[in-house]
Amino acid sequence: MSTTTLRLYWDLASLDASVRRQATASLIRELATFQQQHEEQVGSGAQSVSTEAQLDSQCATDVAYAVRRLIRGLPSSREGARQGFSLALTELLAVMDMLTTHLVLDLLERHTDRIEASNNEETRDLLFGRLFGLMAIASSGILRRDSTTVDDLLRVFKMLADLAHTKNYLHEVCYHVLAQIVPFVHDVTDDNDKQRVLDNVKELFLEKEIHNVDQVHLALVLQKQFPALDLTEAFEGWASNNVFDEANLARLASIEMQSDERDQQTEWTPALHYIWDLLLDAVLGDESRHFSAFWSTVVDNNLFNMQASHGRRFWGFQVFNKLLPRLSDQQIPMVFTENFMRALVNNLSSNVRLLNKAARQTALVIEKVAVSNKQVGFALVSQLIGKHGQLRFDTVTRTKTVENILASMDNAGIQSYLSFLASLFVTQAIEGDDAGRQLRLQREWALQQMITLISNTKMPKDEAWIKQVIRFVLVHVLFDVQAVQPRKKAKKAVDNHDPLTQFSPLVLPDTTRDMCKAKLEALVLALSKLPPLDKMELKTSRWNGTTMDGTLWARIVFDTYQQLAADDKHFSLIANENDDNDDSEYAKQQARAIKVAADTHEKQAGFEILLYHILLRGLLDKQEASTLLTDVLNCYDKLNAEKKKKKAKKTANGTAADDQEPVPIEVIVDIVLSFLTSESPILKGIAVHVFELFSPMMTKQALQNMINIITTNENQEGGDELFGDDEEDETETGAEGDNDDDDELGSDVEMLNVDDMSDVELIDSCDSDNEEVDDELRLHLEQAMREQGVLAGDDSDDEELLGDDAMEAFDDKLAEIFRERKKVKQDPKSMQQSIVHFKNNVMELLGAFAKKNATSPLLLDTIVPLLEVVQATKSKATTTQFVNKVMAYLQQRLGHASEVPSEGYDEKDLMAIVTSVHRFAQTTNGGRTHYAMANQLLVFLRKCIVASGADVVLDTLEKPRKLLMKQYIDAYRISLVQFLTQRSCNLNKQFFGIFQTTPILAFDLSDTLIEHIPLTKCANAYRNTTSLQWLGHLIQRAAAAKDTAAPVQKAFAAKVPALVKAIHDAVTAILDGPRKDPLALAALMKLILQVHNTLPRLDKKSNVWDTSLFTRLSQDEALNAKGVVKQVCRAILV
């Protein structure tokens, strides 16, 4: 026997399935080769092998050994031996045609005989070994061979029956193997033999009354394979022989429940019983007429009912996962029952639910089905959010199931979904909702879903249904639908009624109408941010708010409104009680605004966007819109007048007159800034986009107005400066806050028992937080108490008890006093939050300006004020976001800008900014983040001077830029000296990024670094070490300079004498002085080596060094112990 196959038997027992498969393939391949060689040697093909003697004579030695060993290995419980050996046996039986069922059964019976078992574990292994052997026989196809007799089949059935009745845990698998063998009965040619085999199956496996799920499965297999087979005895007690008859479904469900109970008696298995594949195939095929009843009785009321165990529900989710991909859109509503939806939502809603993972898998299957089949997408969504589902399904379940399904739908599906949402909105009443709250929430959700379809970039969009949504929302916000008498002939029109496009009279409460107005503004906001559908993938906001042909969505909304208003036959405009404006005057403004918007469509798009959105705001608030239209139209007129004046020659009088009035762009900027504090999402939403369009026209004063807002103090005075003192707003705010205050004050007042507390205790009770009692508050309390007689005298015996009316009046007075005190405490905090929020919005505008106008010199004017803001703003929870946004603007937007204002700025102002940045770095306590920001700002300013981001030689610049750059370097020199010499200096190494980013330009600072080579010239060893590192880097870059930077190499050569002298002084100080810091010493030695190695590249002789000095250094035992010192002395003294 060959030894090459022996190692493969060990691999068959591997726990790794891939290793077992590879070993099986190798073993069968080699055995087939050995058998072929054996047959060639014998000279004839092998005959059927029915005995072991024939096995040894007609088969190769390796093959005979393999058959015996594989069967002997089936009972082995070692690792994966049973699985690997059964797989190999199956493949071997399939390949070796000479092997017979009789031989395999003889070997299997002998090697799995339980008589030799000594304990339960061995018995269990032998049972499993026999079962796996029978599975190999069934799977290999050996039963189809001519050598297989009827007696062999009966023998196999008898062995399976014995196994099934021996142990409960083998019952299901034995019936499963039997179901695989039943089709082989067709190969029995004699009808009598075939009937004998079938009768034997019924006798062994089917009792007079089918009572378990395995028997049901076998009966279904027999009916499918042998339709003429009489199973009347087996179905005794059933309504008929058809399992799927509605009269039998309850019995089938009961049997399924018994299988769950049987599993609980042994050990529950998560695997779904194999009968479900057969059941689902039947109810979706020949028995499809019974599908609804089958699902309701066998699945829903059995696996998903309230009393179902977790195990049954787990099976239910698996059945659903198998079934859903095979359903049509008409069948889908049948499976989304109340029981199923309750189980799905409950288990999805929390991660701690036992079946959470199973429910998530089901949700994933639902999504995949929607993606693969576009026709069922809407059917799935309508069930998830429909009658038995949850309107806010994604929110409740913490998934994105509905969102992902909607994103996968086509336009037809979205259209159906919108009609469904419209039907929810126009619903007149909900059963059990007497107060109408659920109906209002349903309508609000429906409108929000329509808006989400537009605002969510993942959703497929089409301009046609977007216009339908616009029309639907406008109708139910601003109009009443008129009742129209239907035509007598149009009786069938009701059936095709689409509530999205066909409107009927609908009475909406005021609260719902107000909600609809808010949703209208949200819709306009979503449309203003919607890019053209053919440019959805472009990451730019340039065309936001327009259709594919360039038309503004805001214009489409307003045009739709005008069309509806003109159709007085079907719609009547709802009067707005808050509008006191003259309608005729406002109509003139509207007409003028529409004309101006049309004129500015191509060249001044900012005006068109501004005007149309103001007009839309006017649909809800004419007074505000009228004021804004007046200002915007005046700006437009003045702006056009200025353009005409620029063409003509200006007169002195005309110039003086213009100086007295604000520039139109400044007014526009003020209008945009007012949008940031507007209550209207329409105006607030377009602020940034409109500002970007007008930003190229920005003036210094307009920018200064924005800076003034950012630098405003976050106190009451700053709030009054920004928002003004609107008494009406304060009154409304106070009225709204009274209820909350009263609720909180109610508990406080009840704690004050006037009868049980002394006068002093009553007054001091206001000091609940151990704070100092306000004198003014104390006076108010005393006055209130005197008015009610509480402090009438000192003799408590003479005091009269307060009556109910007096006590109630006294309580109201106390509540008023405490309310005022609380308001004083809360208002500053609320005001601060409002100011910071406003500042954040203004910073967003400033960032948009910098992005849109990267080369504008006005950007320089923002640096110093913002640095002051960063330094002056205290770190609080309310200001952190604002300060971070300011720093991001300075460090990222400006500091890392690729384009900079390289001309048009005042040179003195630029140098003043450079000085301010250095002063900021010298005085800040913000740590590394502030130093990094200051460094990036200096990089930005250097780019402005050089007009490039490249590292350039100073002498190559133009004269004006060269002079500016020298001043720029001098500012660095002052800070560098402070850093090196002053211990109290706050500057950090990170601030001096110039040495790393632009070493050629920074070479002019090498003189300062050379002067501070000796440790005695620096504040401490760390700063000395840092300066030596910077100098070494500059020397290295200067020595390697070529082409345009070659002058730096010459400049370095000229500085060599001063450099060497400074090094000698430093070495002398180390030898003679007491300070011998190891870090400074190492840095100095490294610098000396760099200089020594660089001198030959500059055509300089290396004998510039004072050898006697380095001889002393080499003779110093303490210093020479350092490896770097030895290296330096060896290099110089050799």
Secondary structure, DSSP 8 states (H G I E B T S, - for coil): --STTHHHHHHTT-S-HHHHHHHHHHHHHHHHHHHHHHHHHHTS----B-SHHHHHHHS-HHHHHHHHHHHHHTT--STTHHHHHHHHHHHHHHH-TTB-HHHHHHHHHHHT-GGG--SHHHHHHHHHHHHHHHHHHHHHTGGGSTT--HHHHHHHHHHHHHHHHH-GGGHHHHHHHHHHHGGGGGG---HHHHHHHHHHHHHHH--SB--SHHHHHHHHHHHHH-TT---TTTBTTSS-S-TTSHHHHHHHHHHHHHHHHHHHHS----S--THHHHHHHHHTTTTGGGHHHHIIIIIIHHHSSTT--HHHHHHHHHHHHHHGGG--TTTHHHHS-HHHHHHHHHHHS-TTSTTHHHHHHHHHHHHHHHHH-GGGHHHHHHHHSSSSS-TTHHHHHTS-HHHHHHHH--HHHHHHHHHHHHHHHT----TT-SSSHHHHHHHHHHHHHHHHHHH-TTS---HHHHHHHHHHHHHHHHEEE------SS--GGGGG--TTTS-------HHHHHHHHHHHHHHHHHHHT---GGGTTS---TTTTB-TTS-BHHHHHHHHHHHHHH-TTTEEE---TT--S-HHHHHHHHHHHHHHHHHTTTT-HHHHHHHHHHHHHHTT-HHHHHHHHHHHHHHHHHHHHHHHHHHS---HHHHHHHHTS--HHHHHHHHHHHHHT-S-HHHHHHHHHHHHHHGGG--HHHHHHHHHHHT--SSHHHHHHHH---HHHHHHHHHHHHHHHHHHHHHHHHH--TTTS-HHHHHHTT-TTS----HHHHHHHHHHHHHTTTTS-S-GGG-----HHHHHHHHHHHHHHHHHHHHHHHHHHHHHHHHHHHHHHHHHHHHHHHHH-TT-GGGGGGHHHHHHHHHHS---TTTHHHHHHHHHIIIIIITT-SS---SSS-HHHHHHHHHHHHHHHHH---THHHHHHHHHHHHHHHHHHHTSSS---GGGS-HHHHHHHHHHHHHHHHHHHHHHH-TT----GGG-THHHH-TTGGGGGHHHHHHT-SGGGSSSHHHHHHHHHHHHHHHHHHHT--GGGHHHHHHHHHTHHHHHHHHHHHHHHHHHSS---HHHHHHHHHHHHHHHHHGGGGT--STTS-HHHHHHHHH-HHHHTSHHHHHHHHHHH-
